[in-house]
Amino acid sequence: MMYFSEELIFIHPDCDEKLCCIKKMVTDLQKSGYMENSDDFLQKVLAREESMSTGIGYGIAIPHGRSASVSRLKIIVYILDKAIDFDSIDRQPVRLIFMFAVPLEGKDEYMPVLGAVTRFLRERENRARLMDVSTAKEAMEILGEIKIGSE
């Protein structure tokens, strides 16, 4: 699946709170070359979090933002060793964070991908398998099972 890549999957990154994780994820996205202006994108993600938390429950958060500085839809994944508070709707801490970087004109592409990822993550077994990986390659194999649209 072209939305995920091994270099954007981080197993047990060093972050212990929501803002730190969001900032690190944005920095990692910029380092990978998928955006020009990380400040603009970070502001979009933080504005979205301010309006409503992207902690969707079940130990999952899906922060996201649309920005002209993003070149194409990409997802960065953090699989945390220890759960952190993300102001989730179920008040449970999160261990799986999927940040969507969306180009300004990418809403039509983004919505089906978001739907497919959330459907996949609703399954307890899929979440457990992801939380149990020790390498980005293992995570990629699991994420490769996500079916989007006509794939």
Backbone hydrogen bonds, N-H to C=O, Kabsch-Sander energy under -0.5 kcal/mol:
donor,donor_aa,acceptor,acceptor_aa,energy
4,F,1,M,-1.2
8,L,5,S,-2.1
9,I,6,E,-1.6
10,F,8,L,-0.5
10,F,77,V,-3.0
11,I,9,I,-0.5
12,H,10,F,-0.6
12,H,79,I,-3.4
15,C,13,P,-1.5
18,K,85,D,-0.6
21,C,17,E,-2.3
22,I,18,K,-2.6
23,K,19,L,-2.5
24,K,20,C,-2.5
25,M,21,C,-2.6
26,V,22,I,-2.2
27,T,23,K,-2.3
28,D,24,K,-2.7
29,L,25,M,-2.3
30,Q,26,V,-2.3
31,K,27,T,-2.6
32,S,28,D,-1.4
33,G,30,Q,-1.7
34,Y,29,L,-1.6
36,E,69,S,-2.3
38,S,36,E,-0.8
41,F,37,N,-1.7
42,L,38,S,-3.0
43,Q,39,D,-2.3
44,K,40,D,-1.8
45,V,41,F,-2.4
46,L,42,L,-2.8
47,A,43,Q,-2.2
48,R,44,K,-1.9
49,E,45,V,-2.2
50,E,46,L,-2.2
51,S,47,A,-1.8
52,M,48,R,-1.9
56,I,54,T,-1.1
56,I,60,I,-1.1
57,G,60,I,-1.0
60,I,57,G,-1.4
61,A,96,L,-2.3
62,I,54,T,-2.4
65,G,100,F,-1.6
67,S,102,V,-2.4
70,V,67,S,-1.4
71,S,34,Y,-2.1
72,R,34,Y,-0.6
74,K,101,A,-1.9
75,I,3,Y,-2.5
76,I,99,M,-2.3
77,V,8,L,-3.0
78,Y,97,I,-2.7
79,I,10,F,-2.7
80,L,78,Y,-0.7
80,L,95,R,-3.2
84,I,94,V,-2.2
89,I,55,G,-2.3
91,R,88,S,-1.6
94,V,84,I,-3.1
95,R,59,G,-2.4
96,L,59,G,-2.3
97,I,78,Y,-2.6
97,I,95,R,-0.5
98,F,61,A,-2.6
99,M,76,I,-2.8
99,M,97,I,-0.6
100,F,63,P,-2.1
100,F,98,F,-0.6
101,A,74,K,-3.0
101,A,99,M,-0.6
102,V,65,G,-2.5
102,V,100,F,-0.6
104,L,67,S,-0.8
106,G,103,P,-2.3
110,Y,106,G,-2.5
111,M,107,K,-2.0
113,V,109,E,-1.1
114,L,110,Y,-2.9
115,G,111,M,-2.4
116,A,112,P,-2.3
117,V,113,V,-2.6
118,T,114,L,-2.6
119,R,115,G,-2.4
120,F,116,A,-2.1
121,L,117,V,-2.4
122,R,118,T,-1.3
123,E,119,R,-0.5
123,E,120,F,-1.0
124,R,122,R,-0.6
127,R,123,E,-2.0
128,A,124,R,-2.7
129,R,125,E,-2.5
130,L,126,N,-2.1
131,M,127,R,-2.5
132,D,128,A,-1.0
133,V,130,L,-1.3
139,A,135,T,-1.8
140,M,136,A,-2.6
141,E,137,K,-1.9
142,I,138,E,-1.7
143,L,139,A,-3.0
144,G,140,M,-1.9
145,E,142,I,-1.9
146,I,143,L,-1.8
148,I,146,I,-0.5
149,G,147,K,-0.5
151,E,148,I,-2.2
